[in-house]
Amino acid sequence: MARRFRGESHHKVDSKGRVSIPASFRRVLEAGDPNWQSGDNPELVIVYADHRRAFLECYTMEAIDEVDAKIDALPRGSMQRKALQRMFHGQSFPTNVDETGRLVLPAKLRKKIGLEGEAFFIAAGDTFQIWNPDTYESEELARADEWLDEQGDDFDPMEFLDGAGPAETGSA
């Protein structure tokens, strides 16, 4: 099984769009890049997608290869395949970590999510996300907290691990 991203952290973004990646995230990127060798800079793909996404989703090379295989399995010409190709092929940015452990985020990507002086990184298993910290707290965290509150006082999210949890109500 592939290594997973875990944790969250805040990092400064400089005027050129350079931002340090958490060290533990860099190790996962290295492990998820089949071409990586010690001393190399691991590659990754940043998916920025459409206007509904307020974050950047970062994929290891292995994770994006899995997505590509699933897209390739869809019927050519289908709307599902076209939409996913647009999102994962067209609305994405292949890049690599630089020798100092940083990403250089182009102005277009920074502008899309309103990223200025600080970035919030949060792990999502086989991907990680980069958010404007204020947007994460006001939108994503608030939405997740609201959903948890709707579940009732006796709800335990651990129930989902056994597949016995309540039906999902809304999207978090």
C-alpha positions as CSV (number, residue, x, y, z in Angstrom):
1,M,0.0,0.0,0.0
2,A,1.2,3.5,-0.9
3,R,2.2,6.0,1.8
4,R,-0.5,8.4,2.8
5,F,-0.4,12.2,3.5
6,R,-1.3,13.0,7.1
7,G,-1.6,16.2,9.0
8,E,-2.1,19.9,8.4
9,S,0.1,23.0,8.5
10,H,0.4,26.6,7.6
11,H,3.2,28.0,5.5
12,K,4.2,31.4,4.2
13,V,3.8,32.2,0.5
14,D,6.3,34.7,-0.9
15,S,5.7,37.2,-3.6
16,K,6.9,34.8,-6.3
17,G,4.5,32.1,-5.2
18,R,7.0,29.9,-3.5
19,V,5.7,27.9,-0.5
20,S,7.4,25.2,1.5
21,I,5.8,21.8,1.5
22,P,5.6,20.0,4.9
23,A,8.5,17.6,5.1
24,S,6.3,14.6,5.7
25,F,4.4,15.4,2.6
26,R,7.6,15.6,0.6
27,R,8.4,12.0,1.7
28,V,5.1,10.8,0.4
29,L,5.7,12.6,-2.9
30,E,9.1,10.9,-3.2
31,A,7.6,7.5,-2.5
32,G,4.7,8.1,-5.0
33,D,7.0,9.1,-7.9
34,P,8.3,6.0,-9.6
35,N,11.1,8.0,-11.3
36,W,12.3,9.6,-8.1
37,Q,15.8,8.8,-6.9
38,S,17.7,10.2,-3.9
39,G,18.9,13.7,-4.8
40,D,16.0,14.3,-7.4
41,N,13.1,16.6,-7.0
42,P,9.8,14.6,-6.9
43,E,7.1,15.3,-9.4
44,L,3.4,15.9,-8.7
45,V,0.3,17.2,-10.4
46,I,-1.8,20.0,-9.0
47,V,-5.4,19.9,-10.1
48,Y,-7.2,23.2,-9.9
49,A,-10.3,22.3,-11.8
50,D,-13.3,24.6,-12.2
51,H,-14.7,27.6,-10.3
52,R,-16.5,25.3,-7.7
53,R,-13.2,24.3,-6.2
54,A,-11.8,26.7,-3.7
55,F,-8.5,24.7,-3.2
56,L,-5.7,23.1,-5.1
57,E,-5.5,19.3,-5.0
58,C,-2.0,17.8,-5.2
59,Y,-1.5,14.2,-6.5
60,T,1.5,12.0,-6.4
61,M,2.5,10.6,-9.8
62,E,1.2,7.2,-8.7
63,A,-2.1,8.7,-7.6
64,I,-2.6,10.6,-10.8
65,D,-1.8,7.5,-12.8
66,E,-4.6,5.7,-11.0
67,V,-7.0,8.5,-11.9
68,D,-5.8,8.5,-15.5
69,A,-6.4,4.7,-15.8
70,K,-10.0,5.2,-14.5
71,I,-10.6,8.0,-17.0
72,D,-9.2,5.8,-19.8
73,A,-11.6,3.1,-18.9
74,L,-14.6,5.3,-19.6
75,P,-16.2,5.2,-23.1
76,R,-14.6,7.6,-25.5
77,G,-16.8,10.6,-26.2
78,S,-18.9,10.2,-23.1
79,M,-19.6,13.3,-21.1
80,Q,-18.1,11.7,-18.0
81,R,-14.8,11.1,-19.8
82,K,-14.8,14.5,-21.3
83,A,-15.5,16.2,-18.0
84,L,-12.8,14.2,-16.2
85,Q,-10.3,14.8,-19.0
86,R,-10.9,18.5,-18.8
87,M,-10.5,18.5,-15.0
88,F,-7.5,16.2,-14.7
89,H,-5.7,16.8,-17.9
90,G,-6.6,20.4,-18.9
91,Q,-7.2,22.0,-15.6
92,S,-4.0,20.7,-13.9
93,F,-0.4,21.8,-13.5
94,P,2.4,19.2,-13.6
95,T,5.3,20.4,-11.5
96,N,8.0,19.3,-9.1
97,V,9.3,20.2,-5.7
98,D,12.4,22.4,-5.9
99,E,15.7,21.6,-4.3
100,T,14.7,23.6,-1.2
101,G,11.5,21.6,-0.6
102,R,9.2,24.3,-2.1
103,L,6.5,24.5,-4.7
104,V,6.3,27.5,-7.0
105,L,2.6,28.2,-7.5
106,P,1.9,30.3,-10.7
107,A,-0.1,33.5,-10.3
108,K,-3.1,31.9,-12.0
109,L,-3.4,29.2,-9.3
110,R,-2.8,31.6,-6.5
111,K,-5.4,34.0,-7.8
112,K,-7.9,31.1,-8.3
113,I,-7.9,30.3,-4.6
114,G,-7.1,33.8,-3.3
115,L,-3.7,32.8,-1.9
116,E,-1.5,35.6,-0.7
117,G,0.7,35.6,2.3
118,E,-0.1,32.2,3.8
119,A,-1.2,28.7,2.6
120,F,-3.0,26.0,4.6
121,F,-2.0,22.4,3.7
122,I,-4.3,19.5,4.7
123,A,-3.8,15.9,4.0
124,A,-6.5,13.9,2.2
125,G,-5.1,10.4,2.1
126,D,-3.5,9.9,-1.3
127,T,-3.7,13.6,-2.1
128,F,-3.2,16.8,-0.2
129,Q,-5.0,20.2,-0.6
130,I,-3.7,23.7,-0.5
131,W,-6.2,26.3,0.7
132,N,-6.4,30.0,1.6
133,P,-6.5,29.6,5.4
134,D,-9.5,31.9,5.7
135,T,-11.5,30.1,3.0
136,Y,-10.8,26.7,4.6
137,E,-12.1,27.8,8.0
138,S,-15.1,29.8,6.7
139,E,-16.2,27.3,4.1
140,E,-14.8,23.8,4.3
141,L,-14.4,23.4,8.1
142,A,-17.7,25.2,8.7
143,R,-19.5,22.8,6.3
144,A,-17.9,19.7,7.9
145,D,-18.8,21.0,11.4
146,E,-22.4,21.7,10.3
147,W,-22.7,18.2,8.9
148,L,-21.3,16.6,12.1
149,D,-23.8,18.7,14.2
150,E,-26.7,17.3,12.0
151,Q,-25.7,13.8,12.9
152,G,-26.8,14.0,16.6
153,D,-25.0,13.8,19.9
154,D,-24.6,10.1,19.9
155,F,-23.0,9.9,16.4
156,D,-19.5,8.5,16.2
157,P,-17.7,8.9,12.9
158,M,-15.8,5.7,13.6
159,E,-19.0,3.9,12.6
160,F,-18.1,4.5,9.0
161,L,-15.0,2.3,9.3
162,D,-17.3,-0.7,9.6
163,G,-19.7,0.4,6.9
164,A,-22.5,0.7,9.5
165,G,-22.6,4.4,9.7
166,P,-25.7,6.5,9.0
167,A,-26.4,7.5,5.4
168,E,-24.6,10.6,4.3
169,T,-26.7,13.8,4.4
170,G,-25.1,16.5,2.3
171,S,-21.6,16.8,1.2
172,A,-18.7,17.7,3.5
